[in-house]
Amino acid sequence: MKGIILAGGSATRLFPLSKAISKQIMPVYDKPMIYYPLSALLLAGIREILIISTPRDLPMFEELLGDGKKMGISLSYKVQLVPNGLAQAFVLGKEFLNGEPGCLILGDNMFYGQGFRQMLQQAVADIEKGRGACIFGYEVSDPRAYGVVEFDKDNKVLSLEEKPAEPKSNYAVPGLYFYDSSVCDKAAALKPSARGEYEITDLNKEYLKEGTLRVQLFGRGFAWLDTGNCDSLLEAGNFIATIQNRQGFYVSCIEEICWRNGWISTDQLRELGKTMEKTAYGQYLLRLAK
């Protein structure tokens, strides 16, 4: 399975911060925002990743992350000229996926919780064993700003709606989606919504029609962090700071994940730490290497 990070958009709710820099480059405590969705793909065991962004912002990601070889992964880049909806990622990413299953994660989505790695790897295994799609549900107090999934009493999916005025449930669909190899063809066949966008909810509905859509629920102890405005961006940073300073382990440290996955050696981890040894982040990598 390959992965796609969609890191476009203008992030107008973060103006003036995002007028000159990509939202996904902004710091969430001690690391760029894109580290968090990237770490989710790495935890899932995905090593080939495409980053899609605007013509202005894409060079920033290339400078930040490079081709990924130093971390034992492969990073590619693609320009999205016009933001025409989340499902467009699979039109732009068709050549990259090359007929393989794909995982899409939004560049501003952050997840933290016990068993997250296992949930991701199970989703990958399920998709690679057969056809279908796996998305996630997260209970929120006001789901009107999200895609919403409705269940019956046996947790079978009944319906999906995009930003409904009157939601049929409180389960929002986070920006993390796993699809089989038919996803690019399904995305290409979608028609624009009333908003003029190719909606990810409409793509999920195609799998629902087939009876191959599965929804995994995140429990109460799991954090799905929003970074859509300045207050939520600050809250996300404070959350990460609290976890790291209390436990001593870093959240979404991409070099550590690659090392623990066996993709780079301890010597390579040490060299990565040395490039940042004047920072707490670099010192953390050096401590791991000991």
Phi, psi and omega in degrees: 000143176249163183237150177231131172251120177265110187234045180259210179082166183256349176050053184296334179290349178254009176299142006273359183305315188268009178290333185242353184214147178299139175304321186283356173267341183299149181285135164249097191062263191245012180210157179297148183306323185294340177301328186287310174293326177299319180296327179297317178296320180294320177298329178285353181089014182269124185249342178254117191225136176250130176252123181251130180204185183281161177302325179291319191267337186302319178301331178296317180292322178295320178291322181292314192250337181066210181268359176084354187299326180294342178252007178078021180233175179236120180246131176239166185223146181215137179275136170250107186292318181228130178285098184253028178109156186295324182295341178297340178303328182275345170282313179293329185264010184300314180295322179295314181292324174053045176084002179267160172298158182219148174246128176251131173228140180282143188290353179245014181265133181233132181232143176206129177172160180298132176082010182298315179304315182296320179297318180295313183293328176293320178298316178299314182298318181296316181292319183288340178277339182194182181286161173129187181218151176230122174237182186232155177237139181222124184284127179231160182286327180225098186271008188295340181269006187232173163288140186237136179248136180250136181243160166268186184294343179259015180065024172276136183290127178259320184203162174227135178225146179260116178048057182287145176291327179232087184298144179272354175203176177258015181264110175273155178258110178293168183277059180217116189221135177244130184226155177280186188287353179272001189297321183294319178295320179296318181295320181293335182272354181290151173257148179299146178280183177299336178277357181081018183240157174269102192279139176293331177296321178294324176296316178297326179296328178297320177289326177297319177299323180286344185079022183244013180269127176243143179238123177259129183267135170276136183277182184295331182275007184258143180251124167245110190262135179263140178231034188282339178221177187295322180295314181290329176295318177294318180297320178296317178297319178294324178297312180297318180299317181297313181298311185293315183290330179282318187265333182087353176258147180273143175270131175059041173277104189293326179294320179296318181298315179298322178294313180292334175283352181082016183274337174227157181275171176296323177297319178293321176299318180298318179296322177296321178296322181295332179290346180228029191293345177276358181249160176297327179296312179296320178297326177297315178298320179293323176295319177299321183292340177282000000 
